[in-house]
């Protein structure tokens, strides 16, 4: 087991990077990203490779369906380094997360959650685009983006753009506002009664 080759050993600090880029052609996520997502899914329940492919496809709304040629080698790798166990039944391999894999996942929990959230974001983005192309104003249901949510996001982007040349004092004021907003957004959602 080569510990220098652990999943996520090249994980970048999250911020402005390729996950915020427009996905067009080529690889959507790195092999490290895929391994981390697989560990996160295995935490929920032991699964066969095909089930994991379907789960990633479902979470992204069909936008990203990793090929078995990507998933199975990643599963074999995380099994070989001791992060997952494998059992065979009826010619199917089922993978389960081991304590070592859970420990690694816990160390990289924020990245794993961001990657899985990116899949949902891509699904919502695709629904929005499909609805816009179909000129269907009802394209966003309970599982898509509401028009007021989109308007608020765009207004925030525009406001920040217009403050690009702000002096340090103004930047500090804006940072304080954004940090307070982030804290409120990250609070658990309480369902309406």
C-alpha positions as CSV (number, residue, x, y, z in Angstrom):
1,X,0.0,0.0,0.0
2,X,1.6,3.2,-1.2
3,X,0.4,6.0,1.0
4,X,1.9,8.6,-1.4
5,X,-0.7,7.6,-3.9
6,X,-3.8,8.1,-1.7
7,X,-7.0,9.5,-3.3
8,X,-6.9,13.2,-3.1
9,X,-3.2,13.5,-2.6
10,X,-3.2,16.3,-5.2
11,X,-6.4,17.9,-4.1
12,X,-6.3,21.7,-4.6
13,X,-7.5,24.3,-2.2
14,X,-11.0,25.0,-3.3
15,X,-11.7,28.5,-4.5
16,X,-11.5,29.9,-8.0
17,X,-10.4,26.8,-10.0
18,X,-11.6,24.4,-12.7
19,X,-14.8,23.5,-10.9
20,X,-16.1,26.9,-11.6
21,X,-15.1,26.8,-15.2
22,X,-17.5,26.0,-18.0
23,X,-17.5,22.3,-18.7
24,X,-17.4,21.6,-22.4
25,X,-15.3,18.7,-23.6
26,X,-13.0,16.3,-21.9
27,X,-12.7,15.2,-18.3
28,X,-15.1,16.8,-16.0
29,X,-13.4,15.7,-12.7
30,X,-10.0,14.4,-12.0
31,X,-9.3,10.8,-10.9
32,X,-8.7,12.2,-7.4
33,X,-12.1,13.9,-7.4
34,X,-13.8,10.7,-8.6
35,X,-12.1,8.6,-5.9
36,X,-13.2,11.1,-3.2
37,X,-16.8,11.1,-4.5
38,X,-16.8,7.3,-4.5
39,X,-15.6,7.2,-0.9
40,X,-18.4,9.6,0.0
41,X,-21.0,7.5,-1.7
42,X,-19.7,4.3,-0.1
43,X,-20.0,5.9,3.3
44,X,-23.8,6.0,2.7
45,X,-24.0,2.3,1.8
46,X,-21.9,-0.5,0.2
47,X,-22.5,-0.6,-3.6
48,X,-21.6,-2.2,-6.8
49,X,-19.7,-0.2,-9.4
50,X,-22.7,0.1,-11.7
51,X,-24.8,1.5,-8.8
52,X,-22.2,4.1,-8.2
53,X,-22.1,5.1,-11.9
54,X,-25.9,5.4,-11.8
55,X,-25.8,7.5,-8.6
56,X,-23.3,10.0,-10.0
57,X,-25.3,10.2,-13.2
58,X,-28.5,10.8,-11.2
59,X,-27.0,13.5,-9.0
60,X,-25.8,15.4,-12.0
61,X,-29.1,15.1,-13.8
62,X,-27.5,13.1,-16.6
63,X,-24.8,15.7,-17.2
64,X,-21.9,13.6,-16.0
65,X,-22.0,9.8,-16.2
66,X,-18.5,8.4,-15.6
67,X,-17.6,5.4,-17.7
68,X,-17.1,2.0,-16.1
69,X,-13.6,2.4,-17.5
70,X,-13.1,5.2,-15.0
71,X,-15.1,3.9,-12.0
72,X,-13.9,0.3,-11.8
73,X,-10.1,1.2,-11.8
74,X,-10.8,3.9,-9.2
75,X,-12.7,1.3,-7.0
76,X,-9.9,-1.2,-7.4
77,X,-7.4,1.5,-6.5
78,X,-9.2,2.5,-3.3
79,X,-9.6,-1.2,-2.4
80,X,-5.9,-1.8,-3.0
81,X,-4.8,1.0,-0.7
82,X,-7.0,-0.2,2.1
83,X,-9.8,2.3,2.0
84,X,-12.6,-0.1,0.8
85,X,-13.2,-3.8,1.0
86,X,-14.7,-5.9,-1.8
87,X,-17.0,-8.9,-1.6
88,X,-18.1,-11.0,-4.5
89,X,-21.6,-12.4,-4.9
90,X,-23.1,-13.8,-8.1
91,X,-20.1,-12.5,-10.1
92,X,-20.7,-8.9,-8.8
93,X,-18.3,-7.0,-6.7
94,X,-19.7,-5.0,-3.9
95,X,-17.5,-2.3,-2.3
96,X,-17.8,-1.1,1.3
97,X,-15.9,1.7,3.1
98,X,-13.3,0.6,5.6
99,X,-12.3,2.7,8.7
100,X,-9.1,3.9,7.0
101,X,-11.3,5.1,4.1
102,X,-13.6,6.9,6.5
103,X,-10.7,8.5,8.2
104,X,-9.4,9.8,4.9
105,X,-12.9,10.9,3.9
106,X,-13.2,12.8,7.1
107,X,-9.9,14.6,6.5
108,X,-11.3,15.7,3.1
109,X,-15.0,16.1,4.0
110,X,-15.2,19.6,2.7
111,X,-13.8,18.7,-0.7
112,X,-16.1,15.7,-1.0
113,X,-19.2,17.7,-0.1
114,X,-18.2,20.4,-2.6
115,X,-17.7,17.8,-5.4
116,X,-21.1,16.2,-4.7
117,X,-22.7,19.7,-4.5
118,X,-21.1,20.5,-7.8
119,X,-23.0,17.6,-9.4
120,X,-26.3,18.9,-8.1
121,X,-25.4,22.4,-9.3
122,X,-24.7,21.0,-12.7
123,X,-28.1,19.2,-12.7
124,X,-29.9,22.5,-11.8
125,X,-27.9,24.4,-14.4
126,X,-28.9,21.9,-17.1
127,X,-32.5,22.1,-16.0
128,X,-32.4,25.9,-16.2
129,X,-30.8,25.8,-19.7
130,X,-33.2,23.2,-21.0
131,X,-36.1,25.3,-19.7
132,X,-34.8,28.5,-21.2
133,X,-34.3,26.7,-24.5
134,X,-37.8,25.4,-24.4
135,X,-39.1,28.8,-23.4
136,X,-40.9,27.1,-20.6
137,X,-41.3,29.5,-17.6
138,X,-42.4,26.5,-15.4
139,X,-39.1,24.7,-16.1
140,X,-38.0,25.2,-12.5
141,X,-40.1,23.1,-10.2
142,X,-39.4,22.3,-6.6
143,X,-36.1,20.7,-7.6
144,X,-34.7,23.5,-9.7
145,X,-33.7,27.1,-9.3
146,X,-36.5,29.6,-8.5
147,X,-36.5,32.8,-10.6
148,X,-35.9,34.9,-7.5
149,X,-32.9,32.8,-6.5
150,X,-31.4,33.3,-9.9
151,X,-32.1,37.1,-9.7
152,X,-30.4,37.3,-6.3
153,X,-27.4,35.4,-7.5
154,X,-27.0,37.7,-10.6
155,X,-27.6,40.8,-8.5
156,X,-24.8,39.7,-6.1
157,X,-22.4,39.0,-9.0
158,X,-23.2,42.4,-10.5
159,X,-22.8,44.2,-7.2
160,X,-19.4,42.6,-6.6
161,X,-18.3,43.4,-10.2
162,X,-19.2,47.0,-9.7
163,X,-17.0,47.1,-6.5
164,X,-14.0,45.6,-8.2
165,X,-12.0,48.9,-7.8
166,X,-13.1,49.4,-4.2
167,X,-10.5,50.8,-1.8
168,X,-9.3,48.6,1.1
169,X,-11.8,50.0,3.6
170,X,-14.7,49.3,1.3
171,X,-13.3,45.8,0.6
172,X,-13.3,45.1,4.3
173,X,-16.9,46.3,4.6
174,X,-18.0,44.1,1.8
175,X,-16.1,41.1,3.2
176,X,-17.9,41.5,6.5
177,X,-21.3,41.6,4.8
178,X,-20.4,38.5,2.7
179,X,-19.1,36.6,5.7
180,X,-22.3,37.2,7.6
181,X,-24.4,36.2,4.6
182,X,-22.3,33.0,4.2
183,X,-22.8,32.1,7.8
184,X,-26.5,32.5,7.5
185,X,-26.6,30.5,4.2
186,X,-24.7,27.7,5.8
187,X,-27.1,27.4,8.8
188,X,-29.2,24.2,8.6
189,X,-32.5,24.7,6.8
190,X,-35.5,24.3,9.0
191,X,-38.5,22.9,7.0
192,X,-41.7,25.0,7.2
193,X,-44.4,23.7,9.6
